[in-house]
Amino acid sequence: MNKPIIVKYKPNFVDFTLIGISSHENDYRLSWSFNEQFRLGFVRGNSFTTGDGKEFTCFSHLDDYQKIMLVSNRCDNGFLLEKYKNLDFILKFDVPLDETEITDWLQNLKKASLISAAFVIPVNKQVSQLLERLS
């Protein structure tokens, strides 16, 4: 008798990409730097508030292809992503980037004088549920 084949279904398709950034600069200065360096148009938006009252600043850039958000990972009373306390900011791309695009972004971010480190944040269920409300 043959063994049954078990297929695991993953219902939560991740349709965004996250890059974590370490920088000692203020959020407005970093967003201005992105506008200058990458020819983007980040503008200050409404703050992102979690259910426990934490409030995080947000800047967003919108073009024909995608929406990019620069979100602070720190506030006065905690972190947006507790697991990533070493991060100061999160770049959220509302479209999934392919490997080439991710590599290009990381290389360019690491060249920026205001950025100490940049890396991809793996999107698990907890991160996905928290940040999918961010738009």
C-alpha positions as CSV (number, residue, x, y, z in Angstrom):
1,M,0.0,0.0,0.0
2,N,1.3,3.4,-1.0
3,K,1.8,6.2,1.6
4,P,-0.6,9.1,1.2
5,I,1.0,12.3,-0.1
6,I,0.4,15.2,2.2
7,V,0.4,18.7,0.7
8,K,0.6,21.7,3.0
9,Y,-1.5,24.6,1.9
10,K,-0.2,28.1,2.7
11,P,-3.3,30.4,2.6
12,N,-1.4,33.6,3.6
13,F,0.3,34.7,0.4
14,V,2.7,37.5,1.3
15,D,2.2,40.3,-1.2
16,F,4.7,42.8,0.2
17,T,8.4,43.1,0.9
18,L,10.1,44.5,4.1
19,I,13.6,45.9,4.4
20,G,14.9,46.8,7.9
21,I,17.1,49.9,8.3
22,S,19.5,51.0,11.0
23,S,20.1,54.7,11.1
24,H,20.7,57.3,13.9
25,E,19.0,60.0,11.9
26,N,15.5,61.4,12.5
27,D,12.7,60.0,10.3
28,Y,12.2,63.3,8.4
29,R,15.9,63.6,7.6
30,L,16.0,60.0,6.4
31,S,12.9,60.4,4.2
32,W,14.4,63.6,2.7
33,S,17.6,61.7,2.0
34,F,15.7,59.0,0.2
35,N,13.9,61.7,-1.9
36,E,17.3,63.2,-2.9
37,Q,19.2,60.0,-3.4
38,F,16.6,57.8,-5.1
39,R,14.5,60.5,-6.7
40,L,11.4,59.5,-4.7
41,G,8.6,61.6,-3.2
42,F,8.2,60.6,0.4
43,V,5.7,62.7,2.3
44,R,4.6,62.5,6.0
45,G,1.4,60.6,6.4
46,N,-0.8,59.5,9.3
47,S,1.0,57.7,12.1
48,F,0.5,54.0,12.5
49,T,-1.1,53.1,15.8
50,T,-1.2,49.6,17.2
51,G,-3.9,48.2,19.4
52,D,-1.9,48.8,22.5
53,G,-1.5,52.5,21.9
54,K,1.9,52.6,20.4
55,E,2.3,55.2,17.6
56,F,4.8,55.1,14.8
57,T,5.6,57.8,12.3
58,C,5.1,57.0,8.6
59,F,6.3,58.5,5.4
60,S,5.0,57.2,2.0
61,H,5.9,57.4,-1.6
62,L,3.3,56.5,-4.3
63,D,4.0,56.1,-8.0
64,D,2.4,54.2,-10.9
65,Y,4.1,50.9,-9.9
66,Q,4.0,50.7,-6.1
67,K,3.6,52.4,-2.8
68,I,6.6,52.5,-0.5
69,M,6.3,53.3,3.2
70,L,9.1,54.3,5.6
71,V,7.9,53.4,9.1
72,S,9.6,54.0,12.4
73,N,10.3,50.9,14.3
74,R,10.6,52.8,17.6
75,C,8.3,55.0,19.6
76,D,8.4,56.3,23.2
77,N,6.9,53.2,24.7
78,G,8.3,50.3,22.6
79,F,8.9,48.8,19.2
80,L,6.7,48.0,16.2
81,L,8.6,44.7,15.6
82,E,9.8,43.6,19.0
83,K,12.0,40.9,17.5
84,Y,14.0,43.6,15.5
85,K,14.9,46.1,18.3
86,N,18.2,46.8,16.4
87,L,16.2,48.3,13.6
88,D,15.2,52.0,13.5
89,F,13.0,51.9,10.4
90,I,11.1,49.6,8.1
91,L,10.7,50.1,4.4
92,K,7.5,48.4,3.3
93,F,7.0,47.8,-0.4
94,D,3.3,47.1,-1.3
95,V,4.4,44.7,-4.0
96,P,6.6,41.7,-3.7
97,L,10.1,42.4,-5.0
98,D,12.1,39.9,-6.9
99,E,15.6,38.9,-5.9
100,T,17.2,41.4,-8.3
101,E,15.1,44.3,-7.1
102,I,15.9,43.4,-3.5
103,T,19.6,43.2,-4.2
104,D,19.6,46.6,-5.9
105,W,17.7,48.2,-3.0
106,L,20.0,46.7,-0.4
107,Q,23.2,47.7,-2.3
108,N,21.9,51.3,-2.8
109,L,20.7,51.6,0.8
110,K,24.1,50.4,2.1
111,K,25.8,53.1,0.1
112,A,23.8,55.8,1.7
113,S,25.7,57.8,4.3
114,L,22.8,58.0,6.7
115,I,22.3,54.2,6.9
116,S,24.4,51.9,9.1
117,A,22.8,48.6,8.0
118,A,19.9,47.3,5.8
119,F,18.6,43.8,5.4
120,V,15.4,41.9,4.3
121,I,13.0,41.1,7.1
122,P,11.4,37.7,6.6
123,V,7.6,38.0,6.7
124,N,6.1,35.5,9.0
125,K,2.5,35.2,10.1
126,Q,2.8,37.6,13.1
127,V,4.6,40.3,11.0
128,S,2.2,39.9,8.1
129,Q,-0.8,40.4,10.3
130,L,0.6,43.5,12.0
131,L,1.9,45.2,8.8
132,E,-0.8,44.3,6.3
133,R,-3.0,46.9,8.1
134,L,-0.3,49.5,7.2
135,S,-1.3,51.2,4.0
